[in-house]
């Protein structure tokens, strides 16, 4: 039973986009690893940009700076 965990930032992703990701990851596991879709579980976790960081800064800070 494959389990795939995907973490993304919360802002800007629609329900339709997340559904597409779930479909396409499931299709990939079926095509490449021959895993039946009914066995495949996909979890998308959305993380607030204040709780996601890299380079010593939060994603919120980095995006604000990039928008200026």
C-alpha atoms as one frame of an Amber mdcrd trajectory, in Angstrom:
protein
   0.000   0.000   0.000   1.825   3.154  -1.160   1.458   6.241   1.006   2.637
   9.565  -0.408   2.866  12.688   1.737   3.107  16.023  -0.055   3.707  19.271
   1.815   3.000  22.619   0.203   2.451  26.133   1.439  -1.160  26.989   2.156
  -1.614  29.991  -0.087  -2.666  29.911  -3.709  -3.505  26.246  -4.301  -7.027
  25.392  -5.405  -9.002  22.250  -4.649  -8.919  21.434  -8.372  -5.119  21.657
  -8.436  -4.801  19.381  -5.404  -7.191  16.874  -6.987  -5.060  16.903 -10.144
  -1.889  16.264  -8.121  -3.579  13.315  -6.393  -4.694  11.856  -9.746  -1.324
  12.305 -11.402   0.727  10.893  -8.516  -1.621   7.902  -8.354  -1.289   7.413
 -12.123   2.518   7.590 -11.866   2.643   4.937  -9.146   0.391   2.707 -11.215
   2.409   3.204 -14.417   5.921   2.993 -12.949   5.532   0.676  -9.952   2.391
  -1.217 -11.039   0.583  -0.244  -7.824  -3.210  -0.498  -8.028  -4.856   2.927
  -7.594  -7.175   1.551  -4.923  -4.109   0.806  -2.771  -2.566   4.253  -3.155
  -3.037   6.909  -0.476  -2.025  10.533  -1.029  -1.982  13.118   1.763  -1.510
  16.784   0.960  -0.509  18.833   3.975  -0.766  22.585   3.702   1.653  24.551
   5.857   1.230  28.223   6.705   4.038  30.309   5.205   4.958  31.529   8.717
   5.721  27.881   9.571   7.837  27.129   6.493  11.285  28.552   6.073  14.645
  28.159   4.450  17.865  30.096   4.475  17.095  31.207   8.013  13.921  33.084
   7.039  10.228  32.314   6.823   8.539  31.908   3.473   6.261  34.826   4.424
   9.300  37.118   4.730  10.868  35.883   1.512   7.672  36.307  -0.505   7.085
  39.825   0.839  10.611  40.767  -0.145  10.227  39.235  -3.610   6.967  41.161
  -4.198   8.649  44.537  -3.617
